[in-house]
Amino acid sequence: MPEEIKEEVVNNAEKQPDELIKLLRLSLDRNEEILKISRDIKTYMRWQNIWGTLRLILILGPIILGFIYLPPLIDQYIESYKSLLQ
C-alpha cells in the first residue's frame, strides 16, 4: 500500500512540478509562521513562570518572616499586660 502511494506521488510530481514547488513554498511559509507563534508562546510561558514565582515569594515571604519575628514581640506585649493585670 505505501509503495502504491509513493509511486502515485512521484507520478503526480512529474506531471505538475510547478504546482509541487508552489505547495512546498506555501508549506514552508506556514511552517515559519507556526515556528514564530510557538516561540512567542514559549516566551509568554517563561514570563508567566517568572511572575508566578515572584508573586509566590511576595505572598509567602512576609508570612514566613512574620512567623519568625513576631513571636518575641507578642511575648513582650503579653508580659506587659500580665504585669498590669496582677
C-alpha positions in Angstrom: 0.0 0.0 0.0 2.7 2.6 0.9 4.6 1.7 -2.3 1.5 2.5 -4.4 1.0 5.9 -2.7 4.7 6.7 -3.2 4.5 5.9 -6.9 1.4 8.0 -7.3 3.1 10.9 -5.6 6.1 10.6 -7.8 4.0 10.4 -10.9 1.9 13.4 -9.9 5.1 15.4 -9.1 6.5 14.6 -12.6 3.3 15.9 -14.2 3.0 19.1 -12.1 6.4 20.3 -10.9 5.4 23.9 -10.7 2.4 23.2 -8.6 4.5 21.0 -6.3 7.1 23.8 -5.9 4.3 26.2 -5.1 2.9 23.9 -2.5 6.3 23.3 -0.9 6.8 27.1 -0.7 3.4 27.5 0.9 4.1 24.8 3.3 7.5 26.4 4.2 5.8 29.8 4.8 3.2 28.2 7.1 5.8 26.3 9.0 7.8 29.6 9.6 4.6 31.2 10.9 3.9 28.3 13.2 7.5 28.5 14.4 7.2 32.2 15.2 4.0 31.7 17.0 5.4 28.8 19.1 8.4 31.0 20.0 6.1 33.7 21.2 4.1 31.2 23.2 7.3 29.8 24.8 8.4 33.4 25.7 5.0 34.1 27.2 5.0 30.9 29.2 8.5 31.7 30.5 7.4 35.1 31.7 4.3 33.6 33.3 6.5 31.2 35.3 8.8 34.1 36.4 5.9 36.3 37.5 4.2 33.4 39.3 7.3 32.6 41.3 7.8 36.3 42.2 4.1 36.5 43.2 4.6 33.4 45.4 7.7 34.9 47.1 5.9 38.2 47.7 3.0 36.4 49.4 4.9 33.8 51.4 7.9 35.9 52.2 6.1 38.3 54.7 4.2 35.4 56.2 7.3 33.4 56.9 9.1 36.5 58.3 6.1 37.2 60.4 6.2 33.8 62.0 9.9 34.2 62.7 10.0 37.8 64.1 6.5 38.3 65.6 6.5 35.7 68.5 9.1 37.5 70.6 7.2 40.8 70.1 3.9 39.2 71.1 5.6 37.7 74.2 6.8 41.1 75.2 3.2 42.6 74.9 1.7 39.6 76.8 4.3 40.1 79.6 3.4 43.8 79.9 -0.3 43.0 80.1 0.2 40.3 82.6 2.0 42.8 84.9 -0.9 45.2 84.5 -3.5 42.5 85.4 -1.7 41.4 88.6 
